[in-house]
């Protein structure tokens, strides 16, 4: 929208009311990314977008499926931790889902902890000894009772425990003391080594991720560096995650997995695993790993054994990767993905492919009778615009797509879909909304007044208004 940045300070005094509204429902939804997993004693728990798959570890065969979100595509699970018989699932930015695994074959949801119960917007989840800890904006809490252990106005990136300093947290790439706010060094993650690691009790590993790579350091219990020469390792590429198990550190990069061994004063590279797009893993046995990521999830055989050749990915269940806006027609939409493409035939079929397709530029402006709305290209805020280009912001999150449907504005945002329209007396109000795993990168008007949606979180489907 030309000139928007220059005139954002001009406020148009129109009545724009935001009322409590749901009024939307998901009629169809498919997809979801395989971003998190954890192995229990008997079962493999695999998150796929909005749901939990219970698998047999040796075969990756499906035993049960549990919807984690409150409705299909209503959230994306990005972290799973198992503490005793309790499984915790993070629906990023929305809630922590607590599941009872007393019957490990069929976990049962017992609680859904949202921001008001947690006292923070949950952006991370981890286990610290016997603690299950959620963290995000404004601090960190122990689950399931939401006991606060970090109280800060900062955005918390990670939480850990130091023998010398107690609870520490990471914010803006720095390590802080939870009590004194003293700063101890730089990191984006901070991991405690357990008794199975070949290192002194209380040793930690700091992870510092940057755009072009990641560095790992061994730290004493007082958070000082153990050996600047031997305990520092740097890995080039796009960083995804780190998993530590026993005496091994698995560093998941966009193009490969690097495996390091731990000694009291050194990290030593022992293997590079040529699998792309892995975001989480666990160890099934000495020669087998469970992997999940852009390809879906499956089992990786490290070395040749009587089961087959080494460096093999087997028993793969295909999954979605990040979606972008795609070309569409009356039958369906062809979606560019991070690793290929997906074709969604409206409410009929969904197929993933290795074939790459071109994306499209989505609409950033829409016009309905008497109103025009647009997304600011600099801030992604949504503004109503009058004939003189005066602006009034809509009270919703930042947006990526806006379309007119049946005389209303439909807006796809970072965390859902909103519908605005005339209330019959000249006032523009929020008519309906629904929380979704986002960002919603594309909305496509349908003939029946509904909308097809494409989410960067790997979902595609149909949303409709309800009375």
C-alpha positions in Angstrom: 0.0 0.0 0.0 1.8 3.1 -1.3 2.5 5.7 1.3 1.3 3.7 4.3 4.5 4.1 6.3 4.4 7.9 6.0 0.8 8.3 7.2 0.6 5.7 10.0 0.4 8.5 12.5 -3.0 9.7 11.0 -5.8 8.1 13.0 -9.2 7.8 11.4 -11.9 8.0 14.0 -14.2 5.3 12.8 -15.8 2.9 15.2 -13.9 -0.4 15.0 -15.1 -2.7 17.7 -13.4 -5.9 18.8 -15.9 -8.2 20.5 -15.5 -11.8 21.8 -16.1 -13.9 18.7 -15.4 -17.3 17.6 -18.0 -18.2 15.0 -15.5 -20.1 12.8 -14.9 -23.8 12.5 -12.5 -26.0 10.7 -14.4 -28.1 8.2 -11.4 -29.9 6.9 -7.7 -29.9 7.8 -4.7 -32.1 6.8 -1.0 -32.0 7.2 1.2 -31.1 10.2 5.0 -31.1 10.7 6.9 -33.8 12.7 8.8 -31.5 15.0 9.0 -33.3 18.4 9.3 -36.8 19.8 10.3 -38.7 22.9 10.9 -42.4 23.6 9.3 -44.0 26.7 10.2 -47.4 28.0 7.7 -49.2 25.7 6.4 -46.6 23.2 7.6 -43.9 20.9 5.6 -40.6 21.3 5.7 -38.6 18.1 4.1 -35.2 17.6 2.8 -34.5 14.1 1.4 -31.0 14.0 -1.8 -30.9 16.1 -1.8 -34.6 17.2 0.2 -37.2 19.1 1.1 -40.5 17.4 1.9 -43.5 19.7 4.3 -45.8 17.9 6.1 -49.1 18.5 9.8 -48.1 18.7 11.2 -51.1 16.8 8.9 -50.8 13.8 7.5 -47.2 13.9 4.1 -48.7 13.4 1.1 -46.7 14.7 -0.7 -47.8 17.9 -2.9 -44.8 18.7 -3.6 -41.1 17.7 -4.6 -38.3 20.1 -5.6 -34.8 19.0 -3.6 -32.4 21.2 -5.2 -29.2 19.9 -8.7 -28.2 20.8 -9.7 -28.5 17.1 -7.9 -29.7 13.9 -5.0 -27.4 12.9 -5.6 -25.5 16.2 -2.0 -25.6 17.3 1.4 -27.1 16.5 3.3 -29.3 19.0 7.0 -28.4 18.9 8.2 -30.0 22.2 7.5 -33.2 24.1 9.0 -34.3 27.4 8.2 -37.3 29.5 8.6 -37.1 33.3 7.7 -40.3 35.1 4.2 -41.3 33.8 3.3 -37.7 32.7 3.8 -36.5 29.1 3.9 -32.8 28.5 3.3 -31.3 25.0 3.9 -27.7 24.0 1.5 -26.2 21.6 3.8 -23.3 20.9 2.6 -19.9 22.0 -0.8 -21.3 23.1 -0.7 -24.0 25.8 0.8 -26.9 27.6 -1.1 -30.2 27.2 -0.7 -32.6 30.1 -1.2 -36.3 29.4 -1.4 -39.2 31.8 0.7 -42.2 30.5 -0.2 -44.7 33.3 -1.5 -46.7 30.3 1.5 -45.9 28.0 -0.3 -47.3 25.0 -3.1 -44.7 25.2 -2.2 -41.5 26.9 -5.1 -39.5 28.3 -5.2 -35.6 28.3 -5.8 -34.5 31.9 -5.1 -30.7 31.7 -4.7 -28.0 29.2 -2.7 -25.1 30.7 -3.1 -21.8 28.8 -1.4 -18.5 29.4 -3.7 -17.4 32.2 -3.0 -20.6 34.2 0.8 -20.6 33.4 1.3 -16.8 33.9 3.3 -16.7 30.7 3.0 -17.3 27.0 4.6 -20.8 26.6 7.4 -20.9 24.0 9.6 -23.7 25.4 9.4 -26.9 27.4 12.2 -29.0 29.0 12.9 -31.4 31.8 15.3 -30.4 34.6 15.8 -33.5 36.8 12.4 -34.4 38.0 11.0 -31.0 37.0 8.9 -30.3 33.9 9.5 -26.6 33.1 7.6 -24.3 30.7 9.1 -21.0 29.8 8.5 -18.0 27.5 7.7 -14.3 27.8 7.7 -13.2 31.5 9.5 -16.2 33.0 9.4 -19.9 33.7 7.2 -22.2 35.8 7.3 -25.8 37.1 4.5 -27.9 35.8 1.8 -28.9 36.3 1.1 -26.4 39.2 2.7 -23.4 37.5 5.1 -22.7 40.4 7.2 -19.7 39.3 11.0 -20.2 39.2 11.9 -17.3 36.9 10.2 -13.9 37.1 11.5 -11.5 34.5 10.2 -9.0 31.9 12.5 -10.6 29.4 11.7 -13.3 26.8 13.1 -16.5 28.3 14.8 -18.7 25.6 15.9 -21.5 27.9 16.1 -22.5 31.6 18.7 -24.6 33.4 20.2 -25.4 36.8 23.7 -24.6 38.0 25.1 -26.2 41.2 26.9 -23.0 42.0 24.2 -20.5 41.0 20.8 -22.3 41.2 18.2 -21.6 38.6 19.6 -19.7 35.6 17.9 -18.7 32.3 18.8 -17.6 28.8 17.5 -14.4 27.2 18.7 -12.4 24.2 21.6 -14.8 23.9 22.9 -14.3 27.4 22.8 -16.4 30.6 21.3 -14.7 33.7 20.9 -15.7 37.4 17.2 -16.0 38.2 17.7 -14.4 41.6 20.3 -11.7 41.1 20.0 -11.1 37.3 23.8 -11.4 37.1 25.1 -12.3 33.6 27.4 -15.3 33.2 28.1 -15.5 29.5 26.5 -16.1 26.1 24.2 -18.9 25.0 20.9 -19.6 23.3 20.5 -23.0 25.1 22.0 -24.4 28.3 22.0 -28.1 28.9 22.9 -30.1 32.0 24.9 -33.3 31.6 23.7 -36.3 33.6 25.7 -39.0 35.4 26.1 -41.1 32.3 28.2 -38.4 30.6 32.0 -38.7 31.0 32.3 -35.4 32.8 32.4 -34.1 36.4 29.1 -33.8 38.2 27.5 -30.4 37.4 29.1 -29.9 34.0 26.9 -28.1 31.5 27.0 -27.5 27.7 26.2 -24.1 26.3 24.8 -23.8 22.8 25.1 -20.5 20.9 23.2 -20.5 17.6 23.8 -17.9 15.0 22.7 -17.4 11.4 25.6 -19.2 9.9 26.3 -21.9 12.5 26.4 -23.0 16.1 29.0 -23.3 18.8 29.0 -25.6 21.8 31.1 -25.2 25.0 31.7 -27.4 28.0 31.1 -25.3 31.2 32.1 -25.9 34.8 29.3 -25.9 37.4 30.0 -22.2 38.0 29.4 -21.6 34.3 33.0 -20.8 33.4 34.5 -22.4 30.3 36.4 -25.6 31.0 39.0 -25.6 28.2 38.9 -22.9 25.5 40.8 -25.0 23.1 39.4 -28.5 23.4 35.9 -28.0 24.7 34.7 -25.5 22.1 33.3 -26.9 18.8 31.8 -24.9 16.0 29.5 -26.4 13.3 28.7 -24.5 10.1 25.3 -24.4 8.6 21.7 -23.8 9.6 21.1 -25.0 13.2 18.0 -26.9 14.2 18.4 -28.5 17.7 20.7 -30.4 20.1 20.0 -33.7 21.8 22.2 -35.1 24.6 22.0 -38.7 25.6 24.6 -40.3 27.9 28.0 -39.6 26.5 26.9 -38.3 23.1 25.8 -34.9 21.8 23.7 -34.9 18.6 23.7 -31.6 16.8 20.9 -31.4 14.2 21.7 -29.1 11.3 19.7 -28.4 8.2 21.9 -30.7 6.0 23.3 -33.3 8.5 23.6 -34.5 12.1 27.0 -34.1 13.8 27.7 -36.5 16.7 30.2 -35.6 19.5 31.6 -37.6 22.3 32.0 -36.0 25.8 35.1 -36.3 27.9 35.9 -34.3 31.0 37.5 -31.4 29.1 36.7 -31.9 25.4 34.0 -32.5 22.8 35.2 -34.7 20.0 33.5 -35.2 16.6 33.0 -38.9 16.0 30.4 -39.2 13.3 28.5 -37.2 10.7 25.0 -38.6 9.8 23.9 -37.5 6.3 20.2 -36.9 6.9 18.7 -33.5 6.1 16.0 -31.6 7.9 16.0 -33.4 11.3 14.5 -31.4 14.2 14.4 -34.1 16.9 15.8 -37.6 17.7 16.1 -40.2 20.3 18.2 -43.4 20.7 16.4 -46.7 20.1 19.5 -48.8 20.5 23.2 -48.9 19.9 22.7 -48.9 16.1 19.3 -47.3 15.7 18.0 -43.8 16.0 14.4 -42.5 15.9 14.4 -39.3 13.7 11.7 -36.7 12.9 11.8 -33.6 10.8 11.0 -32.2 7.4 10.7 -35.7 5.9 8.3 -37.0 8.5 9.6 -39.6 10.9 11.4 -42.9 10.7 14.2 -45.1 12.0 17.9 -44.6 11.0 20.3 -47.6 11.0 23.8 -46.3 11.7 26.0 -49.3 10.7 25.5 -52.5 8.7 24.0 -55.3 10.7 22.0 -58.4 9.9 18.9 -56.2 9.4 20.5 -54.4 6.4 23.0 -51.8 5.3 24.2 -48.9 7.3 23.4 -45.2 6.9 19.8 -46.2 6.0 16.5 -44.4 6.8 13.8 -46.9 7.0 10.1 -47.3 8.0 9.5 -43.7 7.1 6.1 -42.0 7.6 6.0 -39.0 5.3 5.2 -35.6 6.9 4.8 -32.0 5.9 7.5 -29.3 6.0 7.0 -25.5 6.1 4.2 -24.4 3.6 4.2 -21.3 1.4 1.3 -19.7 -0.6 0.6 -21.7 -3.8 -1.2 -21.5 -7.1 -4.9 -22.5 -6.9 -7.9 -23.1 -9.0 -11.5 -24.3 -8.5 -10.3 -27.8 -7.7 -7.4 -27.3 -5.4 -4.1 -25.6 -4.5 -0.5 -26.6 -5.3 1.6 -25.6 -2.3 5.4 -25.0 -2.3 7.0 -26.7 0.7 10.5 -26.5 2.3 11.5 -29.8 0.7 9.1 -30.1 -2.4 5.4 -29.5 -2.8 2.0 -30.6 -1.7 -1.3 -30.8 -3.6 -4.6 -30.3 -1.8 -7.8 -31.2 -3.6 -10.4 -29.4 -1.6 -11.8 -31.8 1.0 -10.9 -34.8 -1.1 -7.2 -35.6 -1.2 -3.8 -34.4 0.0 -0.5 -35.5 -1.5 3.2 -34.7 -0.7 5.8 -34.7 -3.5 9.5 -34.1 -4.0 8.7 -31.9 -7.0 9.3 -28.2 -6.5 6.7 -25.7 -7.6 6.5 -21.9 -7.8 4.8 -19.9 -5.1 2.5 -16.9 -5.5 2.3 -13.5 -3.9 -0.8 -13.3 -1.7 -3.2 -10.3 -1.5 -2.3 -7.6 0.9 -5.3 -5.4 0.3 -9.1 -6.1 0.0 -12.2 -3.9 -0.7 -15.7 -4.5 0.4 -18.7 -2.1 0.0 -17.7 1.2 1.8 -14.4 -0.1 3.2 -10.8 -0.9 2.2 -8.3 -2.8 4.3 -4.6 -3.4 3.8 -1.6 -5.0 5.4 1.3 -2.6 6.1 4.3 -4.0 4.2 6.7 -2.8 6.9 4.9 -3.8 10.1 2.4 -6.5 8.9 -0.3 -4.6 10.8 -3.8 -4.4 9.3 -5.3 -1.0 8.7 -8.6 0.3 7.5 -8.1 3.0 4.8 -10.5 5.7 3.8 -10.6 7.7 0.5 -7.9 10.1 1.8 -5.6 7.2 2.9 -6.2 7.9 6.6 -5.7 4.8 8.7 -7.1 3.0 11.7 -5.5 -0.2 12.9 -7.5 -3.4 13.4 -6.9 -4.8 16.9 -5.6 -8.2 15.8 -2.1 -9.8 15.5 0.2 -9.1 12.6 -1.1 -10.5 9.4 0.0 -12.2 6.2 -3.1 -12.5 4.0 -6.4 -10.6 3.5 -9.3 -11.4 1.1 -12.9 -10.3 0.7 -15.5 -13.0 1.1 -19.3 -12.5 1.1 -18.9 -8.8 1.9 -16.5 -9.3 4.8 -12.8 -9.1 5.4 -11.1 -12.4 6.1 -7.6 -11.9 7.6 -4.9 -14.6 8.1 -2.6 -13.8 11.0 0.3 -15.2 12.9 -2.0 -17.2 15.1 -5.4 -17.6 13.4 -8.1 -16.2 11.1 -10.3 -13.2 11.8 -13.5 -12.0 10.0 -14.5 -8.4 10.1 -17.7 -6.9 8.6 -20.5 -4.3 9.0 -22.8 -4.9 11.9 -25.7 -3.4 10.0 -25.4 0.1 11.4 -22.2 1.2 9.7 -19.8 -0.1 12.3 -17.1 -2.5 11.4 -16.8 -5.2 14.0 -15.1 -8.6 14.5 -17.7 -11.1 13.4 -15.7 -14.3 14.0 -12.3 -15.7 14.7 -10.5 -18.9 15.3 -7.1 -19.8 16.7 -4.9 -21.7 14.3 -1.3 -23.0 14.0 0.2 -20.2 11.9 1.2 -18.0 10.3 -1.7 -18.4 7.9 0.1 -17.5 4.7 -2.8 -17.8 2.3 -6.6 -17.5 2.3 -8.6 -18.6 -0.8 -12.2 -17.6 -1.2 -14.6 -20.6 -1.9 -17.9 -20.5 -3.7 -19.9 -21.3 -0.6 -18.6 -18.4 1.4 -15.9 -20.5 3.2 -12.2 -20.1 2.9 -9.4 -22.5 2.1 -6.3 -21.8 4.2 -2.6 -22.6 4.0 -0.5 -22.4 7.1 3.3 -22.2 7.3 3.0 -24.8 10.1 2.2 -27.4 7.4 -1.6 -27.4 7.5 -4.1 -26.9 4.7 -7.9 -27.1 4.8 -11.2 -25.3 4.9 -12.6 -22.9 7.5 -16.2 -21.8 7.5 -18.5 -19.5 9.5 -21.1 -20.9 11.8 -24.2 -19.4 13.3 
